[in-house]
Amino acid sequence: MRKVVGQLDPQRLWNTYLRPLLVVRTPGSPGSLQVRKFLEATLRTLTAGWHVELDPFTASTPLGPLDFANVVATLDPGAARHLTLACHYDSKLFPSESALFVGATDSAVPCALLLELAQALDQELSRTKDQAAPVTLQLLFLDGEEALKEWGPKDSLYGSRHLAQLMESAPHSPGPTRIQAIELFMLLDLLGAPHPTFYSHFPRTARWFHRLKSIEKRLHRLNLLQAHPQEVMYFQPGEPPGSVEDDHIPFLRRGVPVLHLISTPFPSVWHTAEDSEANLHPPTVHNLSRILAVFLAEYLGL
């Protein structure tokens, strides 16, 4: 565990990966294109040699036809099974007179976490690819999670709805489809505020939630978590406060096992201009990176 944690770089996560994402990035905007190109370029520089695809599409919205694009990175597209980590990279559209909304927790931090994990574990991931491991890592950066006017089945989850439908019909060797290759779909959202609480939302993936809970406890005992007293445990027992509609829904409806890593209750800054870098809690961000890095290392046998 110490070795895995030691490969993470808090400064790199924050300065190299997070800050370029802290811009207005509503679908179809210059900021969205800038962030998408940054994600693609970053993933392509990793020595593990990720297969990076763009999933562009046009969708009908309350604002008229709008262009979206998902970024899909798969370490080894030929692997039989995928551990899929996902987040959305768009920011919510607010009226022009509103203060600029950069969605630090929603979801710049989750995107930065995925990039840091891929970089920190680059050498180990490269080895698993060379060894043709049966399970590979896949990263999804989804566009258009946020509603453009009012949340509803036709005004939300644009990117995940499109990609899930695409994967459902796309063949996968050894087959049968790309969506059926997903062994676990782990969605990260609303991360970076202090003292988050996570709950297991689905019995089917409870064992993986409990693995995260165990990792948090082990890292705490090893004194490898910052600003993390015993009484502040992120992964909580019991039922979640309620169900949450998010990018996992189109995949869940197609039978994909989902682990939803979202802070509930939502951070107090949710959907306000206060969801900014100034209100992030760096120790929490870095603690989550450590928990997730150990989870990936154990799941993939790195």
C-alpha positions as CSV (number, residue, x, y, z in Angstrom):
1,M,0.0,0.0,0.0
2,R,2.8,2.4,0.8
3,K,4.4,1.8,-2.6
4,V,1.2,2.6,-4.4
5,V,0.5,5.7,-2.3
6,G,4.0,6.8,-2.8
7,Q,3.5,6.9,-6.6
8,L,0.8,9.5,-6.4
9,D,1.8,13.1,-6.7
10,P,-0.5,15.7,-5.0
11,Q,1.1,18.6,-6.8
12,R,0.7,16.9,-10.2
13,L,-2.9,16.1,-9.5
14,W,-3.7,19.7,-8.5
15,N,-1.5,21.8,-10.8
16,T,-1.1,19.6,-13.9
17,Y,-4.5,17.9,-14.0
18,L,-7.1,19.8,-12.0
19,R,-6.4,23.4,-12.8
20,P,-6.7,23.1,-16.6
21,L,-10.2,21.7,-16.0
22,L,-11.4,24.6,-13.8
23,V,-13.0,26.5,-16.7
24,V,-16.5,26.9,-18.0
25,R,-17.0,23.8,-20.1
26,T,-20.7,23.7,-21.1
27,P,-21.4,21.4,-24.1
28,G,-20.3,22.9,-27.4
29,S,-18.4,25.8,-25.8
30,P,-14.8,26.8,-26.4
31,G,-14.0,25.7,-22.8
32,S,-15.5,22.2,-23.5
33,L,-13.3,21.8,-26.6
34,Q,-10.3,23.0,-24.7
35,V,-10.9,20.5,-21.9
36,R,-11.6,17.7,-24.3
37,K,-8.4,18.2,-26.2
38,F,-6.5,18.4,-22.8
39,L,-8.0,15.0,-21.8
40,E,-7.1,13.4,-25.1
41,A,-3.6,14.8,-25.2
42,T,-2.9,13.8,-21.6
43,L,-4.1,10.2,-22.1
44,R,-2.1,9.9,-25.3
45,T,1.2,10.9,-23.5
46,L,1.0,8.0,-21.0
47,T,3.6,5.3,-21.8
48,A,1.1,2.5,-21.2
49,G,-0.2,3.2,-24.7
50,W,-4.0,3.8,-24.1
51,H,-6.4,3.4,-27.0
52,V,-8.2,6.8,-27.0
53,E,-11.4,7.3,-28.9
54,L,-13.7,10.2,-29.4
55,D,-17.4,9.6,-29.5
56,P,-18.9,12.7,-31.1
57,F,-22.6,13.1,-31.7
58,T,-25.3,15.7,-32.1
59,A,-28.4,15.6,-29.9
60,S,-31.7,17.5,-29.8
61,T,-31.8,19.7,-26.7
62,P,-34.2,22.4,-25.3
63,L,-31.7,24.8,-26.9
64,G,-31.8,23.1,-30.3
65,P,-29.3,20.7,-31.8
66,L,-26.0,20.6,-29.9
67,D,-22.7,18.9,-30.4
68,F,-21.3,16.7,-27.7
69,A,-18.3,14.3,-27.5
70,N,-17.3,11.6,-25.0
71,V,-13.7,10.6,-24.5
72,V,-13.2,6.8,-24.1
73,A,-9.7,5.5,-23.1
74,T,-9.2,1.8,-22.9
75,L,-5.8,0.3,-21.8
76,D,-6.2,-2.9,-23.8
77,P,-9.2,-3.0,-26.1
78,G,-8.7,-6.7,-26.7
79,A,-9.1,-7.7,-23.0
80,A,-12.1,-9.8,-22.2
81,R,-13.3,-7.7,-19.3
82,H,-13.2,-4.0,-18.4
83,L,-13.0,-2.2,-15.0
84,T,-14.6,1.1,-16.1
85,L,-14.1,4.3,-14.2
86,A,-16.3,7.2,-15.4
87,C,-17.0,10.9,-14.7
88,H,-18.5,13.8,-16.6
89,Y,-16.4,16.7,-17.8
90,D,-19.1,19.2,-18.8
91,S,-20.1,22.0,-16.4
92,K,-23.7,23.1,-15.8
93,L,-25.1,25.9,-18.0
94,F,-26.4,28.9,-16.0
95,P,-28.0,32.1,-17.2
96,S,-25.5,34.5,-18.7
97,E,-26.0,37.0,-15.8
98,S,-25.0,34.4,-13.3
99,A,-21.5,34.1,-11.9
100,L,-19.2,31.8,-13.8
101,F,-19.7,28.1,-12.8
102,V,-16.6,25.9,-13.1
103,G,-18.0,22.8,-11.2
104,A,-14.9,22.0,-9.2
105,T,-16.5,19.1,-7.4
106,D,-19.0,18.7,-10.3
107,S,-16.9,17.1,-11.9
108,A,-13.5,18.6,-12.4
109,V,-12.0,16.8,-9.4
110,P,-13.3,13.3,-10.5
111,C,-11.7,13.9,-14.0
112,A,-8.4,15.0,-12.4
113,L,-8.4,11.9,-10.2
114,L,-8.8,9.6,-13.2
115,L,-5.8,11.3,-14.9
116,E,-3.7,11.1,-11.8
117,L,-4.5,7.5,-11.2
118,A,-3.6,6.6,-14.8
119,Q,-0.3,8.5,-14.5
120,A,0.7,7.2,-11.1
121,L,0.1,3.6,-12.1
122,D,1.4,4.0,-15.6
123,Q,4.3,1.5,-15.4
124,E,2.2,-1.2,-13.6
125,L,-0.7,-0.7,-16.1
126,S,1.8,-1.0,-19.0
127,R,3.0,-4.4,-17.6
128,T,-0.6,-5.8,-17.3
129,K,-1.2,-4.7,-20.9
130,D,2.0,-6.5,-22.1
131,Q,0.9,-9.6,-20.2
132,A,-2.5,-9.6,-21.8
133,A,-4.3,-9.6,-18.5
134,P,-8.0,-10.7,-18.7
135,V,-9.2,-7.5,-17.1
136,T,-8.2,-4.1,-18.3
137,L,-8.8,-0.5,-17.2
138,Q,-11.2,1.8,-19.1
139,L,-11.7,5.5,-18.4
140,L,-14.8,7.4,-19.6
141,F,-15.0,11.2,-19.7
142,L,-18.7,11.9,-20.5
143,D,-20.1,15.0,-21.9
144,G,-23.6,16.5,-21.3
145,E,-24.4,15.0,-17.9
146,E,-26.0,18.3,-16.7
147,A,-29.5,19.4,-17.8
148,L,-29.5,22.4,-20.1
149,K,-32.8,23.7,-18.9
150,E,-34.7,21.4,-16.5
151,W,-33.6,17.9,-15.5
152,G,-35.6,15.2,-17.2
153,P,-35.2,12.0,-19.2
154,K,-34.6,14.0,-22.4
155,D,-32.6,16.8,-20.9
156,S,-29.7,15.2,-19.0
157,L,-27.2,12.4,-19.3
158,Y,-26.7,13.1,-23.0
159,G,-23.2,11.6,-23.2
160,S,-23.9,8.5,-21.1
161,R,-27.2,7.8,-22.9
162,H,-25.4,7.9,-26.3
163,L,-22.4,5.9,-25.2
164,A,-24.4,3.2,-23.5
165,Q,-26.5,2.7,-26.6
166,L,-23.4,2.7,-28.8
167,M,-21.6,0.1,-26.6
168,E,-24.7,-2.0,-26.5
169,S,-24.5,-2.6,-30.2
170,A,-20.7,-2.5,-30.7
171,P,-19.2,-6.0,-31.0
172,H,-16.4,-7.0,-28.6
173,S,-13.9,-9.8,-29.0
174,P,-14.3,-12.3,-27.3
175,G,-17.8,-10.8,-27.2
176,P,-20.5,-10.3,-27.5
177,T,-20.7,-6.5,-27.0
178,R,-18.6,-3.8,-25.5
179,I,-21.2,-3.0,-22.8
180,Q,-21.2,-6.7,-21.7
181,A,-17.4,-6.5,-21.3
182,I,-17.8,-4.0,-18.4
183,E,-17.2,-6.0,-15.3
184,L,-17.7,-3.0,-13.0
185,F,-18.8,0.5,-13.8
186,M,-17.5,2.9,-11.2
187,L,-18.9,6.4,-11.5
188,L,-17.2,9.3,-9.6
189,D,-19.2,12.6,-9.0
190,L,-19.3,15.5,-6.6
191,L,-15.9,14.9,-5.0
192,G,-13.6,17.3,-3.4
193,A,-15.6,19.0,-0.6
194,P,-14.5,18.2,3.0
195,H,-16.0,15.2,4.9
196,P,-17.8,13.4,2.1
197,T,-20.0,10.4,2.9
198,F,-20.5,7.5,0.5
199,Y,-23.0,4.7,0.7
200,S,-23.5,1.5,-1.2
201,H,-26.3,2.1,-3.6
202,F,-26.6,-1.4,-5.2
203,P,-26.5,-4.8,-3.5
204,R,-24.9,-6.3,-6.6
205,T,-21.7,-4.2,-6.0
206,A,-21.7,-4.1,-2.2
207,R,-18.6,-6.2,-2.0
208,W,-16.6,-3.6,-3.9
209,F,-18.0,-0.8,-1.8
210,H,-16.9,-2.7,1.3
211,R,-13.4,-3.2,-0.3
212,L,-13.2,0.6,-0.6
213,K,-14.3,0.9,3.1
214,S,-11.6,-1.6,4.1
215,I,-8.9,0.3,2.2
216,E,-9.9,3.5,3.9
217,K,-9.5,1.8,7.3
218,R,-6.2,0.2,6.4
219,L,-4.8,3.5,5.1
220,H,-6.0,5.3,8.2
221,R,-4.2,2.7,10.4
222,L,-1.0,3.2,8.5
223,N,-1.3,7.0,9.0
224,L,-1.4,7.4,5.2
225,L,-4.5,9.7,5.1
226,Q,-4.4,13.4,5.9
227,A,-6.9,15.3,8.1
228,H,-8.7,12.0,8.7
229,P,-9.6,11.4,12.3
230,Q,-11.2,8.1,13.2
231,E,-14.7,9.6,13.4
232,V,-14.5,11.0,9.9
233,M,-14.9,7.9,7.7
234,Y,-15.9,8.5,4.1
235,F,-17.5,5.1,3.4
236,Q,-20.6,4.6,5.6
237,P,-22.7,1.6,6.5
238,G,-26.5,1.6,6.0
239,E,-28.8,2.9,3.3
240,P,-28.1,6.0,1.2
241,P,-30.3,9.1,1.8
242,G,-32.0,8.5,-1.5
243,S,-31.5,7.4,-5.1
244,V,-29.5,9.7,-7.4
245,E,-29.9,10.0,-11.1
246,D,-26.5,10.2,-12.7
247,D,-24.5,8.9,-15.7
248,H,-24.7,5.4,-14.4
249,I,-28.4,5.1,-15.2
250,P,-28.1,4.2,-18.9
251,F,-25.6,1.5,-18.1
252,L,-27.5,0.2,-15.1
253,R,-30.6,-0.2,-17.3
254,R,-28.5,-2.4,-19.6
255,G,-27.5,-4.8,-16.8
256,V,-24.0,-3.3,-16.0
257,P,-22.9,-3.7,-12.3
258,V,-22.6,-0.1,-10.9
259,L,-20.6,1.3,-8.0
260,H,-21.7,4.9,-7.6
261,L,-19.1,7.0,-5.7
262,I,-21.0,10.2,-5.1
263,S,-21.0,12.3,-1.9
264,T,-24.5,12.1,-0.4
265,P,-25.8,14.5,0.9
266,F,-24.4,16.6,-1.9
267,P,-21.7,19.2,-1.1
268,S,-23.2,22.5,0.2
269,V,-21.7,24.3,-2.9
270,W,-23.6,22.1,-5.3
271,H,-24.8,24.0,-8.4
272,T,-23.6,27.3,-7.1
273,A,-20.8,29.6,-8.1
274,E,-19.1,28.6,-4.8
275,D,-18.2,25.2,-6.4
276,S,-14.8,26.5,-7.1
277,E,-11.1,25.7,-6.3
278,A,-11.2,28.0,-3.3
279,N,-13.8,25.7,-1.6
280,L,-12.1,22.4,-2.3
281,H,-10.5,20.5,0.5
282,P,-7.1,19.3,-0.7
283,P,-6.6,16.6,2.0
284,T,-9.9,15.0,1.0
285,V,-9.0,15.0,-2.7
286,H,-5.6,13.4,-2.0
287,N,-7.1,10.9,0.4
288,L,-9.6,9.8,-2.3
289,S,-6.7,9.5,-4.8
290,R,-5.0,7.1,-2.3
291,I,-8.0,5.0,-1.7
292,L,-8.8,4.7,-5.4
293,A,-5.2,3.9,-6.3
294,V,-5.0,1.0,-3.8
295,F,-8.4,-0.2,-5.0
296,L,-7.2,-0.3,-8.7
297,A,-4.0,-2.0,-7.7
298,E,-5.8,-4.7,-5.8
299,Y,-8.6,-5.1,-8.4
300,L,-6.2,-5.4,-11.3
301,G,-3.5,-7.2,-9.5
302,L,-0.9,-4.6,-10.2
